[in-house]
Amino acid sequence: MYRIAIAQHDFPVGAVESNRQLAQALRDRAAALGAKLLITPELALSGYPPEDLLFRPGFQARVEQALQRLAAEPRSTDLLIGHPAREGGQLYNCASWFGPAGLQATARKQKLPNYTVFDEKRYFTESHGTCVVESGGLRIGVLICEDAWFTEPAAEAVAAGADLLLVLNASPYHQGKHAIRAEVLGKRARVTGLPLIYCNLVGGQDDLLFDGSSLLFDADGQVQARAPAFDEHLLIVEVDKDPTGVRCRAVDWPALAVEPPEAEVYRALVRATADYVRKNGFSRVLLGLSGGIDSALTLAIAVDALGPDRVMALLMPSRYTAELSNQEALAQAKMQGVRAEMLPIEAPFKAFLDTLAPLFSELPADTTEENLQSRCRGVLLMALSNKFGSLLLTTG
C-alpha cells in the first residue's frame, strides 16, 4: 500500500521561500500520516500566476535556490512540487520529484493555455514527452494542468507503463467549473484505464480565485473523493496494486453535501475577499452602508471574510435619504456586530451644487445632481481609507 498526500493549499505568488517552507511543513505532516509522496499544485514554489516576475533574473534565482534547498533537505516522504525552470535558454513550467537522494525527476508542461486569463505562451516553452516516475512499486505519470485536457500526454504515460496519473493544477474558479473538471478528468481516467489524482491550488490571487476541489478518480472515471472547495486541505489517498490492477481510495475524506449554486458563489466571494485584503497588506476594511441590498450583502461578505472587529460601516445620508434607510443600515450593522458611524454628506453636496450653480442655473435638475451624491460619498470614503489604512470595499 502506497499513500499519497494531496496538498490543496494556498501558495502565494512571489513568496518563494515561504512557499518552500510550507511545502516542507506539509511534507512532514504527510509523513506523520504515513504518506510516501506529497504533491503540490502547479507552480506552487513561485505561486500562480507569476506573470512578469518570470522576466526578473533575481526571481528565477530565488526559485533555483529554493530547489537546491529542497534537494539538500530530504525527508522520509517524497515531494512533487510545481515550479518554473530555465533550461537551455528556455523557460518551462515544471514539476520536480524530490526523493531521499535529492532530485529524482522533472516533468515539463507540454500544453500551454493561451486563452481567457491564461497567457502562458508569453513566458513558457512547450515541452514534449510525459514524465513517468517509479516509486513504491508503482509507475506514476505526471501531468501538469492543460496536459490532462489533451489525449497525447496521458496516452504517452500509458505507453510508458504508468499505473497511475497525477495532475498538478492551478485552475481558477467560475460557476460550473466543478462539473467541467469532473467531465474532462473523468474521461481522461476512463480512456486510459488508470486512476487519476488531481491536486488544485486554493486561494485568491488578485482578480483570480482558485477553489481547490481536488479530486480522486477511479479507473472508470468515477469521482471517488473531492477535497473541500475554497479551503486548505490535506487529502490522503491509498494506492494498492495487485495483478488485477491499481485501486485508490481516500482516507477519512469529508463527506461533502451538494450545496446550492448561490451558497457556492457566496463562499467564493468570502474566500476571494479575505485573500485579497490579506495579500495586499491590509488588516481592516470599510464600506458605505445605505440600508439597501447591495451594501448589506457586501457587509455580510466582509464580516464572514474578516470578522466584525475588522469592518467599519459608514452611513452617509443626504437630503434625499429616507429615515427608513438609516434605520435599516443601523440594524444591519448591529446584526453583524460592526462599528457604524454616521457621516452626512449634505455639506459637501451643497458645496458642489453652489460651485456649479453659475453653470447649471438655467438647466433642470436631473441625474447629474443624483450622481454628485455618490461622488461625495466616494471622496469621503477614500479619505477615511487613506487616513486609517483600511481598504475600501465598493458595494455596487
Secondary structure, DSSP 8 states (H G I E B T S, - for coil): -EEEEEEE----TT-HHHHHHHHHHHHHHHHHTT-SEEE--TTTTT-S--GGGGG-HHHHHHHHHHHHHHHHS--SSEEEEEEEEEETTEEEEEEEEEETTEEEEEEE------STT--GGGT-----S-EEEEETTEEEEEEEGGGGGSHHHHHHHHHTT-SEEEEEE--B--TTHHHHHHHHHHHHHHHHT--EEEEE-EEEETTEEEEB--EEE-TTS-EEEE--BTS-EEEEEEEEEETTEEEEEEES--------HHHHHHHHHHHHHHHHHHHTT-S-EEEE--SSHHHHHHHHHHHHHH-GGGEEEEE---TT--HHHHHHHHHHHHHHT-EEEE---HHHHHHHHHHHHHHHTTS---HHHHHHHHHHHHHHHHHHHHHHT-EE----
